[in-house]
Amino acid sequence: MSDQKTKSVTAVLVHAAWFDGSSWNKVASQLQKKGFNVVSAQIPLTSLSDDVTVVRRILKRQTDPVILVGHSYGGAVITAAGAGDPNVKALVYVAAIVPDEGETVGEVFQRVAPHPKAPQLQPDEDGFLWLQADAFRNAVMHQASPAEIALTAVVQKPIALKCLGEAISKPAWKEKKSWFLIAEDDRMVSPATQQFLAERMGAKVVSLPLDHAPLISQPETVVKVIIDAAESSAAAAA
């Protein structure tokens, strides 16, 4: 997609649990080179409602058409935040958790048995879930470099249990076109669950042998999906 075509398109990127906005740095850099405007949200991970509020606040500031992108738990956030916003032209899900109306993140996440290398999650006394460093290495981003794994563990943001138990009201994917990048080597969100979700929403699917964090381990693949969503949305508008 040419810079001329993308200079009036904004990609709003929403990170996952245990990540922060910097997890999108590789993707953001490549999108900017393609002419996109880019905003990487910093959601608090304190409740689904809190996270949706932050993303909606960002969406209100955009004047150009938006491609809304969510990674893992961020998929649930964009599903709620993008609903009813006519400026959001497409949704892109990356190894994502995508509830339907009345469903919670926890219900979707626990739909199938966890991968043998997936970490066992226990909340701390404040109701937050943390990951040990080896969980990033063995389950979250095992295709990334050792340096990338170490840095991601250093800046991890814990997720509150509240985020997992709040039901979605109106899902944006029922009113907007969706793209879904399925990570076939995902050890956090079951690839079978991702396939089920993508088929349920009628998303355009790209399925590849990626880990749970392709935005870090294979950013060019994520960029291609976002560009496809932007081009298709622009063609439909024209």
FENLIN-V462336 format. One record per pair of residues at least 24 apart in sequence whose ideal C-beta (glycine too) atoms are under 10 Angstrom apart, sorted by the first residue. I is the first residue (numbers start at 1). J is the second residue. D is the distance in whole Angstrom. If there is no record, write none. Layout:
I_J_D / I_J_D
This chain:
1_31_10 / 1_34_6 / 1_35_7 / 1_36_9 / 1_223_10 / 1_224_10 / 1_226_9 / 1_227_5 / 1_228_9 / 1_230_6 / 1_231_5 / 1_234_8 / 2_34_8 / 2_35_7 / 2_231_10 / 3_32_10 / 3_33_8 / 3_34_7 / 3_35_3 / 3_36_9 / 4_35_7 / 5_34_9 / 5_35_7 / 5_36_10 / 5_227_9 / 5_230_8 / 5_231_7 / 5_234_6 / 6_31_8 / 6_32_10 / 6_33_10 / 6_34_5 / 6_35_4 / 6_36_5 / 6_37_8 / 6_64_10 / 6_67_10 / 6_226_10 / 6_227_8 / 6_230_6 / 6_231_9 / 6_234_9 / 7_34_10 / 7_35_5 / 7_36_8 / 7_37_8 / 7_64_9 / 8_35_9 / 8_36_10 / 8_37_8 / 8_63_9 / 8_64_5 / 8_65_7 / 8_234_9 / 9_34_9 / 9_35_8 / 9_36_6 / 9_37_7 / 9_38_10 / 9_64_6 / 9_65_6 / 9_66_8 / 9_67_6 / 9_89_8 / 9_90_10 / 9_226_9 / 9_227_10 / 9_229_10 / 9_230_5 / 9_231_9 / 9_233_8 / 9_234_7 / 10_36_7 / 10_37_4 / 10_38_7 / 10_39_6 / 10_58_9 / 10_59_9 / 10_61_9 / 10_62_5 / 10_63_8 / 10_64_5 / 10_65_7 / 10_66_5 / 10_67_7 / 10_68_9 / 10_87_9 / 10_88_10 / 10_89_10 / 10_230_10 / 11_36_5 / 11_37_7 / 11_38_5 / 11_39_7 / 11_40_9 / 11_66_8 / 11_67_5 / 11_68_8 / 11_69_6 / 11_90_10 / 11_92_8 / 11_223_9 / 11_226_6 / 11_227_9 / 11_229_9 / 11_230_8 / 12_37_9 / 12_38_8 / 12_39_5 / 12_40_8 / 12_41_6 / 12_55_7 / 12_58_6 / 12_59_7 / 12_61_10 / 12_62_7 / 12_66_5 / 12_67_7 / 12_68_5 / 12_69_7 / 12_70_9 / 12_78_8 / 12_81_9 / 12_82_9 / 12_88_8 / 13_38_7 / 13_39_7 / 13_40_5 / 13_41_7 / 13_58_10 / 13_67_9 / 13_68_9 / 13_69_5 / 13_70_8 / 13_71_8 / 13_74_8 / 13_78_9 / 13_92_9 / 13_94_9 / 13_215_8 / 13_222_9 / 13_226_9 / 14_39_10 / 14_40_8 / 14_41_5 / 14_42_10 / 14_43_6 / 14_51_8 / 14_52_10 / 14_54_9 / 14_55_6 / 14_58_9 / 14_68_7 / 14_69_7 / 14_70_5 / 14_71_7 / 14_72_10 / 14_73_9 / 14_74_4 / 14_75_8 / 14_76_9 / 14_77_5 / 14_78_5 / 14_81_8 / 14_82_10 / 14_94_10 / 14_96_10 / 15_40_7 / 15_41_7 / 15_42_8 / 15_43_7 / 15_45_9 / 15_51_10 / 15_69_10 / 15_70_8 / 15_71_6 / 15_72_8 / 15_73_8 / 15_74_5 / 15_77_9 / 15_157_8 / 15_215_9 / 16_43_10 / 16_45_9 / 16_70_8 / 16_71_5 / 16_72_3 / 16_73_5 / 16_74_5 / 16_75_8 / 16_76_10 / 16_77_9 / 16_94_9 / 16_95_8 / 16_96_9 / 16_97_9 / 16_140_9 / 16_157_9 / 16_159_9 / 16_188_9 / 16_189_9 / 16_212_8 / 16_213_8 / 16_215_9 / 17_43_10 / 17_45_6 / 17_51_10 / 17_71_9 / 17_72_6 / 17_73_4 / 17_74_8 / 17_76_10 / 17_97_9 / 17_105_9 / 17_109_10 / 17_121_10 / 17_129_7 / 17_131_9 / 17_140_10 / 17_156_9 / 17_157_8 / 17_158_8 / 17_159_4 / 17_160_9 / 17_163_7 / 17_164_9 / 17_188_9 / 18_45_8 / 18_72_9 / 18_73_9 / 18_119_10 / 18_129_8 / 18_130_8 / 18_131_5 / 18_135_8 / 18_136_8 / 18_140_7 / 18_152_8 / 18_153_9 / 18_155_9 / 18_156_5 / 18_157_6 / 18_158_7 / 18_159_7 / 18_188_9 / 18_213_10 / 19_43_10 / 19_45_9 / 19_71_7 / 19_72_8 / 19_73_9 / 19_74_8 / 19_136_10 / 19_140_9 / 19_141_10 / 19_152_7 / 19_155_8 / 19_156_7 / 19_157_7 / 19_159_10 / 19_213_8 / 19_215_9 / 19_216_9 / 20_45_9 / 20_152_9 / 20_155_6 / 20_156_8 / 20_157_5 / 21_155_10 / 21_157_10 / 22_151_9 / 22_152_9 / 22_155_6 / 22_216_10 / 23_71_7 / 23_72_10 / 23_74_9 / 23_141_9 / 23_148_10 / 23_151_10 / 23_152_7 / 23_155_9 / 23_156_10 / 23_157_10 / 23_213_7 / 23_215_6 / 23_216_6 / 24_69_8 / 24_71_8 / 24_74_10 / 24_94_10 / 24_215_6 / 24_216_9 / 24_219_9 / 24_222_9 / 25_215_9 / 25_216_9 / 25_219_9 / 26_148_9 / 26_215_7 / 26_216_6 / 26_217_9 / 26_218_9 / 26_219_4 / 26_220_8 / 26_222_8 / 26_223_9 / 27_69_8 / 27_71_9 / 27_94_9 / 27_214_9 / 27_215_5 / 27_216_9 / 27_219_5 / 27_220_9 / 27_221_10 / 27_222_5 / 27_223_6 / 27_226_8 / 28_215_9 / 28_219_9 / 28_223_9 / 29_219_8 / 29_223_9 / 30_219_6 / 30_220_7 / 30_222_9 / 30_223_5 / 30_224_10 / 30_226_9 / 30_227_9 / 31_67_9 / 31_69_10 / 31_219_10 / 31_222_9 / 31_223_6 / 31_226_7 / 31_227_8 / 31_230_9 / 33_223_9 / 34_223_7 / 34_226_9 / 34_227_7 / 34_230_9 / 35_230_10 / 36_64_10 / 36_67_8 / 36_223_9 / 36_226_8 / 36_227_8 / 36_230_7 / 37_62_8 / 37_63_10 / 37_64_6 / 37_66_9 / 38_67_10 / 38_69_10 / 38_226_10 / 39_66_9 / 40_69_10 / 41_68_10 / 41_69_10 / 41_70_9 / 41_74_8 / 41_77_8 / 41_78_9 / 41_81_9 / 42_157_9 / 43_73_9 / 43_74_7 / 43_77_6 / 43_81_10 / 43_157_8 / 43_159_10 / 43_163_9 / 44_157_8 / 44_159_10 / 44_160_9 / 44_163_10 / 45_73_8 / 45_74_10 / 45_77_10 / 45_128_8 / 45_129_9 / 45_157_5 / 45_158_7 / 45_159_4 / 45_160_6 / 45_162_9 / 45_163_6 / 46_127_10 / 46_128_9 / 46_157_10 / 46_158_10 / 46_159_9 / 46_160_5 / 46_162_7 / 46_163_7 / 47_159_10 / 47_160_6 / 47_161_9 / 47_162_4 / 47_163_6 / 47_164_10 / 47_165_9 / 47_166_6 / 48_73_9 / 48_76_7 / 48_77_7 / 48_79_10 / 48_80_7 / 48_81_10 / 48_99_9 / 48_104_8 / 48_105_7 / 48_160_9 / 48_162_7 / 48_163_5 / 48_164_8 / 48_165_8 / 48_166_4 / 48_167_9 / 48_168_8 / 49_80_8 / 49_162_8 / 49_163_9 / 49_166_6 / 50_77_10 / 50_160_9 / 50_162_8 / 50_163_8 / 50_166_10 / 51_76_8 / 51_77_5 / 51_78_10 / 51_80_8 / 51_81_8 / 51_159_9 / 51_160_10 / 51_162_10 / 51_163_7 / 51_166_10 / 52_76_9 / 52_77_6 / 52_78_9 / 52_79_9 / 52_80_5 / 52_81_5 / 52_82_9 / 52_83_9 / 52_166_9 / 52_168_9 / 52_169_10 / 53_77_10 / 53_80_10 / 53_81_8 / 54_81_8 / 55_80_8 / 55_81_4 / 55_82_8 / 55_85_10 / 56_80_9 / 56_81_5 / 56_82_9 / 56_83_10 / 56_84_10 / 56_85_8 / 57_81_9 / 59_85_6 / 59_87_7 / 59_88_7 / 60_85_9 / 60_87_9 / 62_87_6 / 62_88_9 / 63_87_8 / 64_89_10 / 65_89_5 / 65_90_9 / 65_230_8 / 65_233_7 / 65_234_8 / 65_237_7 / 66_90_8 / 66_91_10 / 66_230_10 / 66_233_10 / 67_91_8 / 67_92_6 / 67_179_9 / 67_225_10 / 67_226_6 / 67_227_9 / 67_228_10 / 67_229_5 / 67_230_5 / 67_233_7 / 67_234_10 / 68_92_7 / 68_93_10 / 68_172_8 / 68_176_8 / 68_178_10 / 68_229_9 / 69_93_8 / 69_94_7 / 69_96_9 / 69_179_9 / 69_181_10 / 69_215_9 / 69_222_8 / 69_225_9 / 69_226_6 / 69_229_8 / 70_94_7 / 70_95_10 / 70_96_6 / 70_97_9 / 70_98_8 / 71_95_7 / 71_96_7 / 71_97_10 / 71_181_9 / 71_212_9 / 71_213_7 / 71_214_9 / 71_215_6 / 71_216_10 / 71_222_8 / 72_96_6 / 72_97_6 / 72_105_10 / 72_109_9 / 72_140_9 / 72_183_9 / 72_186_9 / 72_188_7 / 72_189_6 / 72_212_7 / 72_213_8 / 72_215_10 / 73_97_6 / 73_105_6 / 73_108_10 / 73_109_8 / 73_159_7 / 73_163_7 / 73_164_9 / 73_188_10 / 73_189_9 / 75_99_9 / 75_105_9 / 75_108_9 / 75_173_9 / 75_178_10 / 75_180_9 / 75_189_9 / 75_194_10 / 75_197_8 / 76_103_9 / 76_104_9 / 76_105_5 / 76_108_8 / 76_109_9 / 76_163_8 / 76_164_9 / 76_166_9 / 76_168_7 / 76_171_9 / 77_105_9 / 77_163_9 / 77_168_10 / 78_171_10 / 78_172_7 / 78_173_9 / 78_176_10 / 78_178_10 / 79_103_10 / 79_105_10 / 79_168_6 / 79_169_10 / 79_170_9 / 79_171_5 / 79_172_5 / 79_173_6 / 79_174_9 / 79_176_10 / 79_178_9 / 79_201_9 / 80_166_9 / 80_167_10 / 80_168_6 / 80_169_7 / 80_170_8 / 80_171_7 / 80_172_7 / 81_172_7 / 82_170_10 / 82_171_9 / 82_172_4 / 82_173_8 / 82_175_9 / 82_176_7 / 82_178_10 / 83_168_9 / 83_169_8 / 83_170_4 / 83_171_6 / 83_172_4 / 83_173_9 / 83_174_8 / 83_175_7 / 83_176_9 / 84_170_7 / 84_172_8 / 84_175_8 / 85_172_8 / 85_175_10 / 85_176_9 / 86_175_10 / 86_176_10 / 88_172_7 / 88_175_9 / 88_176_6 / 88_233_10 / 89_176_7 / 89_177_8 / 89_229_8 / 89_230_8 / 89_232_9 / 89_233_4 / 89_234_8 / 89_236_8 / 89_237_7 / 90_176_6 / 90_177_5 / 90_178_7 / 90_179_7 / 90_204_10 / 90_226_9 / 90_228_9 / 90_229_4 / 90_230_7 / 90_231_10 / 90_232_7 / 90_233_5 / 90_234_10 / 90_236_9 / 91_171_10 / 91_172_6 / 91_173_6 / 91_175_10 / 91_176_5 / 91_177_7 / 91_178_4 / 91_179_7 / 91_180_9 / 91_201_9 / 91_203_8 / 91_229_8 / 92_177_10 / 92_178_7 / 92_179_5 / 92_180_8 / 92_181_7 / 92_203_9 / 92_204_10 / 92_206_10 / 92_222_8 / 92_225_6 / 92_226_5 / 92_227_10 / 92_228_9 / 92_229_5 / 92_230_9 / 93_173_8 / 93_178_6 / 93_179_7 / 93_180_5 / 93_181_7 / 93_182_9 / 93_194_8 / 93_197_8 / 93_198_7 / 93_201_8 / 93_203_7 / 93_205_10 / 93_225_9 / 94_179_9 / 94_180_8 / 94_181_5 / 94_182_9 / 94_183_8 / 94_194_10 / 94_206_10 / 94_210_9 / 94_212_9 / 94_213_9 / 94_214_7 / 94_215_6 / 94_221_9 / 94_222_6 / 94_225_8 / 94_226_9 / 95_180_9 / 95_181_7 / 95_182_7 / 95_183_4 / 95_184_10 / 95_185_10 / 95_186_5 / 95_188_8 / 95_189_6 / 95_191_9 / 95_194_6 / 95_210_7 / 95_211_8 / 95_212_5 / 95_213_8 / 95_214_7 / 95_215_9 / 95_222_10 / 96_178_10 / 96_180_7 / 96_181_8 / 96_182_9 / 96_183_9 / 96_189_7 / 96_193_10 / 96_194_7 / 96_197_7 / 96_198_9 / 96_203_10 / 97_164_9 / 97_188_10 / 97_189_6 / 97_193_8 / 97_194_9 / 97_197_8 / 98_168_9 / 98_171_8 / 98_172_10 / 98_173_7 / 98_178_8 / 98_180_8 / 98_189_10 / 98_193_9 / 98_194_9 / 98_196_10 / 98_197_5 / 98_198_8 / 98_200_8 / 98_201_6 / 98_203_9 / 99_166_10 / 99_167_7 / 99_168_4 / 99_171_7 / 99_173_10 / 99_197_9 / 100_167_10 / 100_168_7 / 100_171_6 / 100_173_9 / 100_174_8 / 100_197_9 / 100_200_7 / 100_201_8 / 101_167_8 / 101_168_6 / 101_169_7 / 101_170_6 / 101_171_6 / 101_174_8 / 102_167_5 / 102_168_7 / 102_169_8 / 102_171_10 / 103_167_6 / 103_168_6 / 103_171_9 / 104_163_9 / 104_164_6 / 104_165_5 / 104_166_6 / 104_167_5 / 104_168_8 / 105_159_9 / 105_163_6 / 105_164_5 / 105_165_8 / 105_166_8 / 105_167_9 / 105_168_8 / 106_161_8 / 106_163_9 / 106_164_4 / 106_165_6 / 106_166_9 / 107_164_9 / 107_165_9 / 107_167_9 / 108_164_9 / 108_168_10 / 108_189_8 / 108_190_10 / 108_193_7 / 108_194_10 / 108_196_9 / 108_197_7 / 109_164_7 / 109_188_9 / 109_189_7 / 109_190_9 / 109_193_8 / 110_164_9 / 110_190_10 / 110_193_9 / 111_189_9 / 111_190_7 / 111_192_8 / 111_193_5 / 111_196_7 / 111_197_9 / 112_189_10 / 112_190_5 / 112_191_9 / 112_192_6 / 112_193_6 / 112_196_9 / 113_190_8 / 113_192_10 / 114_139_9 / 114_187_8 / 114_188_8 / 114_189_10 / 114_190_8 / 115_139_7 / 115_185_10 / 115_186_8 / 115_187_4 / 115_188_7 / 115_189_9 / 115_190_7 / 115_191_9 / 115_212_10 / 116_187_8 / 117_142_8 / 117_187_5 / 117_188_9 / 118_186_10 / 118_187_6 / 118_188_6 / 118_189_9 / 118_190_9 / 118_212_10 / 119_187_9 / 119_188_8 / 121_159_9 / 121_161_9 / 121_164_9 / 123_158_9 / 123_159_10 / 123_160_8 / 123_161_5 / 123_164_10 / 124_158_8 / 124_161_10 / 126_158_9 / 126_160_8 / 126_161_10 / 127_158_9 / 127_159_10 / 127_160_6 / 127_161_5 / 127_162_7 / 128_157_9 / 128_158_4 / 128_159_7 / 128_160_5 / 128_161_7 / 128_162_9 / 128_163_10 / 129_158_6 / 129_159_5 / 129_160_8 / 129_161_7 / 129_163_9 / 129_164_8 / 130_156_7 / 130_157_9 / 130_158_5 / 130_159_9 / 131_156_6 / 131_158_8 / 131_159_10 / 131_188_10 / 132_156_10 / 135_187_9 / 135_188_9 / 136_212_10 / 136_213_9 / 138_187_7 / 139_186_9 / 139_187_4 / 139_188_6 / 139_211_9 / 139_212_7 / 140_186_9 / 140_187_8 / 140_188_6 / 140_211_8 / 140_212_5 / 140_213_6 / 140_216_10 / 141_187_10 / 141_188_9 / 141_211_6 / 141_212_6 / 141_213_4 / 141_214_9 / 141_215_9 / 141_216_6 / 141_217_6 / 142_185_8 / 142_186_10 / 142_187_7 / 142_211_5 / 142_212_8 / 142_213_9 / 142_217_8 / 143_183_9 / 143_185_7 / 143_209_9 / 143_210_7 / 143_211_4 / 143_212_9 / 143_213_8 / 143_214_8 / 143_216_9 / 143_217_4 / 143_218_7 / 144_211_7 / 144_212_10 / 144_213_6 / 144_214_9 / 144_215_10 / 144_216_5 / 144_217_4 / 144_218_9 / 145_216_9 / 145_217_8 / 148_213_9 / 148_216_6 / 148_217_8 / 149_213_9 / 149_216_9 / 149_217_10 / 151_216_10 / 152_213_8 / 152_216_7 / 171_201_8 / 172_201_10 / 173_197_9 / 173_198_10 / 173_200_9 / 173_201_4 / 173_202_8 / 173_203_7 / 174_201_8 / 174_202_9 / 176_201_10 / 176_233_9 / 177_201_10 / 177_202_9 / 177_203_8 / 177_204_8 / 177_229_7 / 177_232_7 / 177_233_7 / 177_236_8 / 178_202_7 / 178_203_4 / 178_204_7 / 178_205_10 / 178_229_8 / 179_203_6 / 179_204_5 / 179_205_8 / 179_206_7 / 179_225_5 / 179_226_8 / 179_228_7 / 179_229_5 / 179_230_10 / 179_232_8 / 180_204_7 / 180_205_5 / 180_206_7 / 180_207_9 / 180_225_8 / 181_205_8 / 181_206_5 / 181_207_8 / 181_208_7 / 181_210_7 / 181_214_7 / 181_215_9 / 181_218_9 / 181_221_7 / 181_222_6 / 181_224_9 / 181_225_5 / 181_226_9 / 182_206_7 / 182_207_4 / 182_208_7 / 182_209_10 / 182_210_8 / 183_207_8 / 183_208_7 / 183_209_8 / 183_210_4 / 183_211_6 / 183_212_6 / 183_213_8 / 183_214_6 / 183_217_9 / 183_218_9 / 183_221_10 / 184_208_6 / 184_209_5 / 184_210_7 / 184_211_9 / 185_209_5 / 185_210_6 / 185_211_5 / 185_212_8 / 185_214_10 / 185_217_10 / 186_210_7 / 186_211_6 / 186_212_5 / 186_213_9 / 186_214_9 / 187_211_7 / 187_212_6 / 188_212_4 / 188_213_9 / 204_228_7 / 204_229_8 / 204_232_8
